[in-house]
Amino acid sequence: MEVMISVNNLRKEFSYYKKGAGLQGSLNNLFHRQMLTKEAVKDVSFSVGKGEMMALLGPNGAGKTTFLRILSGDLDPTTGSVSYPSTMRMSVLKQDHFQYDQETVLNTVLMGHTTMWEVMKEREALYSKPDFTDEDGIRVAELEDKFAEMGGYTAESDAATLLSGLGIREQKHNLLMGQLSGKEKVRVMLAKALFGNPDNLLLDEPTNDLDLDTVQWLEQYLSEFEHTVLVVSHDRHFLDSVCTHTIDIDFGRVTMFAGNYSFWYQSSQLALRQAQNQKAKAEEKRKELEEFIRRFSANVAKSKQTTSRKKMLEKLNVEEIRPSTRKYPGIIFQMEREPGNQILEVEGLKAVAEDGTLLFDNVNFIIEKGDKVVFLSRDPRAMTALFEIINGNQQATAGTYNWGITITTAYLPVDNTQFFQSELNLVDWLSQFGEGNEVYFKGFLGRMLFSGEEVLKKVNVLSGGEKMRCMIARMQLKNANCLILDTPTNHLDLESIQAFNNNLKLFKGNILFSSHDHEFIQTVATRIIELTPNGIIDKMMDYDDYISDDRIKELKDKMYATAD
């Protein structure tokens, strides 16, 4: 095996402050801060071979991004080393979207291959010299050879192909980066990381702000990529489609094994159940684990994933299966009332964005009892507009909607800012949305992984993920029989997404939702409604079948024709 990255005895420590319990009584809620040392990664050693695709897993704050920064050379380890052959080129997905505002879109992508870009600039400078010498001619010849070796003569067309694949149309390729929207910059920076076929590719949340079609394109691109990839992502389908191996980072402990995210999650849960079963003999446990590997392998073999990715099955080892130490929030939606037969009827609904864009028109549908409907659109504002309208927060341009008299709703909006403009602590904040005493609400927050003094935090200082867990807790208090979820996995870590996903699959009421999470849609939705400027596409089918159906692709092109 050709080693692409070698990590030896790596350790990284940080100094940080932690709040501790202070004096009480007259100095109520006074806290002192204690200097502590945190080990982000500890005694890590492994090697990554050519063609291996590594998923970096770990809860928020466990050190995933720190680990990537060490591998890329942006951060020095406390001890240990990272090495890779000097001839190998490493490319990193950068998150600084303003650094290239004065560069054209196309040049920004070309700069992803730093060596080729330097050769290109030197070559151009020599050609533009008014006093071109013989020495310049010799140097230009050397540069031309290097330029050809690196694929310089097709570089612009290769960069343009990447940009188009990522949804940046040709007419924008010569614009300045500063003229693009934030979401467009994200796509250009991703194209920059992919450009030039790097030997080692480090990707930190590459699917952020990408629509489902673009994520699918990226999955296909990386499935054909022949070099090494290390990726951090909260998109489970993306990890399953791309990755052959998993590196689990869990607050100092790092383990590596063959298999994708689904294998890691299912096997770790099985191992945890086995660890809790003290009566089972070691041999029985081993047989159960071996049977799991056999079944998992059979399922993957039948999947639509690229054949090269199935090589991981050859390396699955029962000895690698360990119980997970992860904590999953207790997300349990219960209905106070069984819904009747009339759920929701929508007639002739139309919505126009503030900038005048027609989001959807002539929308007609009836939600049946038990329907779990995912709403799709090329413009994500369409789903938000629909949800805001049927929740009474926004006036439709035209049309009507009518809820059944037995229906109670719980709504998770995509923008929750207004809910957290408060100095209330978590307990007092949650108590606004239900009945119960302090112990009851603390128990509820505990299920959502807020423990100890965390429940006394003010809600206006919460992180994005913490706010989402609070909003989910708020929804649970309603005991509604119809859940309305606008991009519910935003800001959540993998553990919260998995727990959320698992409960929604079991929920007996109705669910109306939008999402950019492929796995979430595939496992929850029983019906798909796509909102277009020319009406809707309404199908009772799996999402995987929906996106692969040629007839639906033709229909979508027709329905969006006037918008394009």
Number of C-alpha atoms within 10 A of each C-alpha: 8 9 14 21 20 16 17 15 15 19 21 22 15 10 10 11 12 12 12 12 11 12 12 10 7 7 9 9 12 13 14 12 12 11 10 10 12 14 17 22 24 19 16 19 17 15 16 21 15 16 21 23 29 26 26 26 24 21 17 15 12 19 21 24 18 18 19 20 17 17 23 17 12 10 13 16 20 14 13 16 17 19 14 17 11 6 7 11 17 22 22 22 20 16 14 10 16 11 12 17 16 13 16 18 29 24 19 23 28 24 19 24 23 13 13 22 19 14 19 18 11 15 19 12 11 16 14 10 10 7 9 11 11 9 9 15 13 11 14 20 13 13 18 17 11 16 21 13 11 17 13 21 12 10 21 15 12 17 25 20 16 22 26 17 17 22 16 20 12 13 7 17 20 12 17 17 25 17 14 16 9 13 12 21 23 23 24 26 24 24 27 26 25 25 21 23 16 21 20 24 20 24 23 20 15 24 24 16 16 18 18 18 15 16 22 17 14 21 22 16 14 18 18 14 18 15 17 22 26 22 25 21 21 23 23 18 20 25 24 21 20 27 26 25 27 23 24 22 23 21 18 17 14 19 15 18 19 21 27 26 25 14 21 23 15 14 22 19 18 19 20 16 12 21 14 10 11 9 8 11 10 11 9 11 16 15 12 16 20 16 13 17 19 13 12 17 18 12 10 16 15 8 11 9 16 15 12 12 23 17 14 18 19 10 13 20 14 16 10 14 20 17 18 16 10 12 13 17 19 17 21 19 23 16 16 11 13 13 21 13 14 16 22 18 15 17 15 16 20 25 25 18 13 7 6 8 13 18 23 28 20 19 24 17 16 14 19 15 16 17 20 25 24 24 26 21 21 17 15 18 16 24 26 19 21 22 24 18 19 18 17 10 10 13 16 19 16 14 16 17 18 13 16 13 12 13 19 19 17 20 21 20 18 17 10 13 11 7 13 17 12 12 13 15 16 22 23 17 19 22 17 9 14 13 11 9 10 13 10 13 22 21 14 21 23 16 18 20 18 20 13 9 10 14 19 16 15 18 23 16 14 14 10 14 16 18 21 22 21 23 19 21 22 22 21 20 19 18 18 23 25 25 23 23 22 24 19 23 24 17 17 19 18 19 18 23 21 20 16 22 19 16 16 21 14 11 19 19 21 23 25 21 25 25 21 22 22 17 18 25 23 16 14 22 23 18 19 24 18 20 27 26 22 20 18 22 17 15 15 13 13 16 22 13 11 15 14 10 11 11 10 15 13 10 12 19 12 13 19 17 12 10 15 6
